[in-house]
Amino acid sequence: MSTTSLQEPDLPMTVDDFSALEERVLRAVELVKTERVARAEAEQTAELFRREAEEKSAELQRLREQLRTFENEREQVRRRVEKLLRQVDEIAS
C-alpha cells in the first residue's frame, strides 16, 4: 500500500503570483456577493409581478362576470322594448 504525502509544488509560487491569485479570489467573492444581491432583487420583483398578475386575473374575472350581467340586462331591456313597441303598433293599427 502506498502512502501519499504532501509535497511542495514543483513550481515555486512568487509573491506576485500569490497577490494576483488573492486579487482574483477577492474579485470572485465580490462578484458572488453582487450576484446574490441581484438574485434576491430579481426574486422580489418576480414575486411582486406574480402577486400583481393574480390581482389582475381576479379583477379580469370580476369584470367578465359584470359584462355578462350587463349583456343579460341589455337583452332583457331589448325584449321589453320590443314588446312595448308591438303593443304600441297594435294600438295604432
C-alpha positions in Angstrom: 0.0 0.0 0.0 1.4 3.3 -0.9 1.2 6.4 1.2 0.6 9.8 -0.2 2.4 12.7 1.4 2.0 16.3 0.8 4.8 17.7 -1.3 5.6 21.2 -2.2 4.8 22.1 -5.7 7.5 21.8 -8.2 7.0 25.4 -9.3 7.5 27.8 -6.5 4.8 30.5 -6.2 6.1 34.0 -6.2 4.7 36.8 -4.1 3.4 38.4 -7.3 1.6 35.2 -8.3 0.1 34.9 -4.8 -1.0 38.5 -4.9 -2.6 38.0 -8.3 -4.4 34.9 -7.1 -5.5 36.7 -4.0 -6.9 39.5 -6.1 -8.8 37.1 -8.4 -10.3 35.4 -5.3 -11.4 38.7 -3.8 -13.0 39.7 -7.2 -14.7 36.4 -7.3 -16.1 36.9 -3.8 -17.3 40.3 -4.7 -18.9 39.0 -7.8 -20.7 36.3 -5.9 -22.0 38.9 -3.4 -23.2 41.2 -6.1 -24.9 38.3 -7.9 -26.6 37.2 -4.7 -28.0 40.7 -4.2 -29.1 40.9 -7.8 -30.8 37.5 -7.5 -32.6 38.5 -4.3 -33.8 41.6 -6.0 -35.0 39.6 -9.1 -36.8 37.2 -6.8 -38.6 40.1 -5.0 -39.5 41.6 -8.4 -40.8 38.3 -9.7 -42.9 37.8 -6.5 -44.3 41.3 -6.9 -45.2 40.6 -10.5 -46.8 37.3 -9.6 -49.0 39.0 -7.0 -49.9 41.7 -9.4 -50.8 39.1 -12.1 -53.0 37.3 -9.6 -54.8 40.5 -8.7 -55.3 41.4 -12.3 -56.6 37.9 -13.1 -59.1 38.3 -10.3 -60.1 41.7 -11.5 -60.5 40.4 -15.0 -62.7 37.6 -13.8 -64.9 40.1 -11.9 -65.1 42.3 -15.0 -66.1 39.4 -17.2 -68.9 38.5 -14.8 -70.0 42.1 -14.7 -70.0 42.2 -18.5 -72.2 39.1 -18.7 -74.6 40.6 -16.3 -74.8 43.8 -18.3 -75.3 41.8 -21.5 -78.1 39.9 -19.9 -79.7 43.0 -18.6 -79.4 44.7 -22.1 -81.1 41.6 -23.7 -84.0 41.8 -21.2 -84.4 45.5 -21.8 -84.3 44.9 -25.6 -87.1 42.3 -25.3 -89.2 44.6 -23.1 -88.8 47.5 -25.5 -89.7 45.3 -28.4 -92.8 44.1 -26.5 -93.8 47.6 -25.8 -93.3 48.6 -29.4 -95.5 45.7 -30.6 -98.2 46.8 -28.2 -97.9 50.4 -29.4 -98.2 49.1 -33.0 -101.3 47.1 -32.1 -102.9 50.2 -30.6 -102.0 52.3 -33.6 -103.5 49.7 -36.0 
